[in-house]
Amino acid sequence: MIRKALKIVKVIAIAVFSLILVALSSALLYRKVLQHKVGRDRAITSPNGIDSLERVRIGGIDQWIEIRGQNVNNPILLFIHGGPGIAFIPLAGDFQGPWEKNFTVVEWDQRGAGKTYASNDKELQQRTMNVPRMEQDTFEVVNYLRHRFKREKILIVGHSWGSVLGLWLAHEHPETMYAYVGVRQVVNMEQNAQLIYQDELNQARSRHDEQAVKELESIAPYPLPNADERKTLIANRWAGKLLGPPETGASFTDIKRILLAVVSAPEYSLADDFGFVRGQMFSPEAMLPEVSKVDLTQLGSGFAVPIFFFEGRHDPYCLPSLVQEYSQTITAPKKEVIWFEDSGHFPFFEEKQKFTNKLFQRVLPLAVSQQSGN
């Protein structure tokens, strides 16, 4: 009887293992199919086009960049992603395709993010993740691109956390760029957190949202002198719900959409997929205390390059009024704040066509005219 029972258990175990194996094999096959489709849909076929995924030695570690465009002779645009830790190589296909007509677009997985996180020693990355090191990484990436393509200057677009690095570069190394575009520009992190918290708490009370009021009041006083990751997550979650734009379509932060984009990205291995997810936990853990004290008004008010701010009117994370006030305090050969009335934190996704149009109309001519004169 016992022998028969063991035999049944063995048969069941083999059947379960077989089902798991079949399911895993099917999932991997489906992933390959998705990657092939994405690769086919995004293929660069023009004679002078470029589609290159490159491992580059930056700041003592291997970092990854992707370079794409219909004409390699077009001005180079480096997109500096946010987070820290939110890699954009697998996400860029959702918005940058039209840019590739007139720019050679570079996506860079920063230290602690995506492929770069997956390719390097984690302890080494943690020890070296600080604002000055990340600034120098940015400078090195820019110089790599300038030398690789024999260009005197490139264009910089910095989003959210990436705008900290981009604005620093614009102030300290204006010789490297035609112009700087800050998208959801960071100004003063502590002041921003204080004002956003008060706005979301007022909004929760006016809506009689008891759950929001309870959770937001539970983290008071906010922000603390020393950043608290748990409280920051609560504040950001409710800011998105209470202060963001009305939901009219697909959200950039939709988890299902993001995961589908990541697993179907031809540039990413399974290890990179894990790195994408893990990097978004790893980087804030390493940098939140320092990032929460960033105050870019300390850079100084004078800039030697054109400065543009592309701002979502309903951004729940970077207060629009702070960017407007800051823009009035700086001087530059040209400066402009361009508002996206139906956008929050991701105007390049939420108003794709308008964002592309403004890039082409306002920023591209500066690069073309200077590049032609070189």
N, C-alpha and C positions, 0 to 999 in steps of 0.2 A: 504493500500500500504506500509506504513512504517512498520507495523507489519510483513508483508511478507518479506520485505527486511531484518529486524532484524533476522527473522527465517533463512533466507539464510546465513546471516553472521555467525550465531550460528552454523549452519551445517558445514560451511567451517572451522570455528575455531576448531570444534571437529575433523574434518577430518585431519586438519594440525597437531593438537596435537597428534592424533593417529599415524600419519605417523612418527612424531618425536619420539614418544615412541617406535614404532616398530624398527626404525633405531637405536635408542640407545640400545634397547634390543639385536638387532642383532650384534651390535658392541661389546657389553659386552660378548655375547656368543662366538663371533669369537675370542675375546681376551682369553677366557677360553680355547678354542680349541688350540690356539697357545701355551699357557702356558703348557698345557698338553703335546703337542708334544715336546716342548723343554725339559720339565722334563723327558719325556721318552727317548729322544735321549741322554741326558746327565746323565742318571741314573748310579750311582755307585753300581755295583752288586757284587764286589769281597768280600770275607768273612771278610777281614781285612780293608775294605774300610771305608771312612768317607765322609758324605755329611751333613754338619751341618750349620744352619743359627742361629747366636747367638747375643743376645743383651747383651753388656758388659758395665759395669759402668767404664768409662774412663774420667778423668779430670772433674769429677763432673756432667757429663751428660751421657745419654745412647747412646752408639755408636754400630754400627752393623758390624759384620764380617761374612764372609762365609768361611768355611773350607772344602776343597774337596781333595780327593786323593784315589788311588787304594789300598794303604797300609798305615795305620795310623802310622806305624813304620818308614816310610821313613823320610828323613830330611824335616824340615818345611821351606817353602819359603814364606815370607811375601812380597806381591807386594804393594808398596806404590804409589797410583795413582797421576796423575798430576792435573793441574788446576791453582789455587786452585778451588775445587768444582766439578771436573769431576769424579763422582762416577763410579767405575768399576765393582761392583757386577753384574749389568745387562749386561755388555759388555764383560766380561771375557770369555764367552763361545765361542767367535769368535777366540780365540787364545790359551787359556791355556790348552785345553783338553789333548794334548800330554804330557804336563808337569806333569800331575796328575799320570802318570805311575811311575815316580821316585821321585816325591816330594809330600808332603802334602801342597797344595797351599792355602794361606789365602789371600782373598780380603777384604779390609777394606774401608767402606764408611766413610771418615773423617768428622770431625766437619764441618758443613756447606754444606755437600754433601749428595745427595741421601736419603737413609733411615734414616741416622743420622740427616740430616736436617729436614726431615718430622717428626721425633720423639721427637723433642725438641723445647723449647721456642726460637723463632727467635731472640728476643731482647737479651736474655742471650747469644746465640751463637755469635751475632754481637759484644757484649761487650768483649767476650773472644777470638775472632779470631785474633791472632797475632802470629808472628813466634815463640817466646819462648813457648807459650802455645801449639802450634801445635807440637813443638819438644818434649815437655813433654808428650803429647798424644801418640806420636810415641813410646817413651820409655816405657810408661805404657802398650801399646798394646803388645810390644815385651815381656815384663815381664809376662803379662797374658799368652801368648802362652808358654813361657818357663815353667811356673809353671803348667799350665793346662796339658801339655804333658810331664812334668818332663824331660825337655831337658836343658842342660847347654847353648847351643847355637842354633841359627837358621840362615838361609840365608836371606839376604835383597836384594830386587830389587826395586830401586827407579826410577820412570819415570818422567822426566821434573820437575815440581814443587816438586814431590815426591822425586827427587834426592837431593833437598835441605835438606829435613828431613833425608834422608838415609845417605848422606855423613856426616852430623852433627853427627848422631848416630855412624857411623863408627869411627869418630875421638874421640868423647867423651865417648863412651861406647863400646869399642872393645871387652870387655868380653862377650857381648851378641851375637856375630855373628861369623860364620865360615868365611864368606867373604861378600863383598859388590859389587853389580853390579849396576852401574849407567847407565841408558838408557836415552840418550839425556841429558847428565849431564849439569846442570846449574853450571856456574863458577862465573862470575861477570855480574849481570843483566844490569847495566848501560852501561858498555863497550859493552856488547852483543847487546843492543838496538842501540847504536850508529853505530856500524859496520854493522849490518843488514840493518839499514835504508840507509846507504850510498850505500851498495851493491844493494839493491832493486831499489833505485833511479837511479843508474848507469845502471842497467839492463833495467829499463823502458825507459830511454833515448836511449840506444843502439837499442832497439826494436822499437823505435818511437811510443811507446804506449802513446798517448796524454792524455788519461783519467787517466792512472796511474801516469804520470808525474804531471798532474794538482793536483790530490788528495794528492800525496806525498809532493809536494812543498807547498801545503796549510797548512800542519801541522808543517812546519819548524818554529823555530828550534826544533829538535827532537833528543832525548827525553828531556823534560823539567825537571828542578830540582824536581818539584812536579808532580807526575804522573798524566796524563790526560787520563781518560778511553776512551774518544772518539778518541783521536789521536792514542792511543795504538791499538784500534780495526782497524783503517784504516791501520796503519803500518803492523799489523799482517795479515790482509786480503791480502794485496798486496805482502807481503813476501811469503805467501803460493802460490800465483799464479805465481810469477816471479822467485822464488828461489827454489821451491820444486822439487821433482823428476818428471820425465815424467809420465803422466797418462797412466798406462798400464792395469789397472784393477780396482777393487772396492777400494774406498778410505775409510780409517778408519773414516774420518770426514764426510762422506756422511750422510746428515740429515735423509733421508728416511731410510737408513740402521740402524742408531742409534735409531731412534724412534721405528722402528719395533723390534729391540733387547730389548728396554726398556719395551714396552707394552706386549711383549711375555715372559718376564722374570718371572718365577714362584715365585721368591723371593720377587717380588714387588707388592704392592697393588696399587690402583688408586691414593691414597694419596702419595705413594712413587714415582709414575710416575711424579706427579706434583713436588715433592721434587727434583727429578733428574733435571728437567728443571729449576726450580726456584733457586736451589743451584748454578747453573752455572752463574747466574746473581748476586746472593747474595754474594758469596765468593769473587769474584774479587772486588766488591764494597767495601767490608770490608777490604780487604788486599792489594789491588794494590799499594798504596803508600809505604807500608813497603816492600813488595816483590820486587818492582822495585829497591830497594837499596841493595838487598842481594849481598854480595861479599864473596864467600866461601874461597877465598885465605886467608881471615883473620883467618880462623880456625887454621892455622899452616900447615906445610908441612909434618910432620911425622905421619904416620898411622901404627897401630899395627896389622892390618888385611889385607889379600889380597884384592886388589882393581882392579876391572874390569870396563872398560867403553865400552858399546855396542853402537856404534855410526852409525847413518845413514849418508852416505856421502853427501846427498843432503838435510840436515835438514834446513828448512827455518826459524826456530825460535830459535834454539840454535846453534850458529856458530861452525861448526866442528873444525876450526883451533884453537879456544880458548880452546877446550877440549884437543886437541893434545898438545898445549903449556903447559897447566896446568899439564897434566900427566907427563911431563918432570921435573916439579918442585917438585914433591912429592916423598916421600920414603915409601915403604911398603914391607912386607915380599915377596909379589909377586904383580906385577902390569902389566896390559896388556890393550891395546886399540884394540878392535876388530871392524873392519869396515864392514858395510853392504852397498855394492856399489849401490844397487838398491833401497835404502830406504831413507826416509825423517825423519819425527819426530816419526814414529811408526814402527820401524824395527821388533817388535814382531808380527805385523800384515802384514807388507809389504813383509817380507821375513821369513815367519813362520817356515819353515823347517830348514833353516840355523840358526835361532835364537835358536830353540829347540836343535839342534845339538851342538851348542856352549855352551849352558847351561849344557848339559850332559857331554860334553868332557872336558870343562875347569873348571867348577864350582862344579858340583856334586861330583867329586872325592875328593875335599877338605873336603866336609861335611861328606861323607861316611867314609873317613879314620879317621877323628877326632871323629865322632860319635861312630865308632867301638872301638876307644881307650878309650872312656869314661868309 
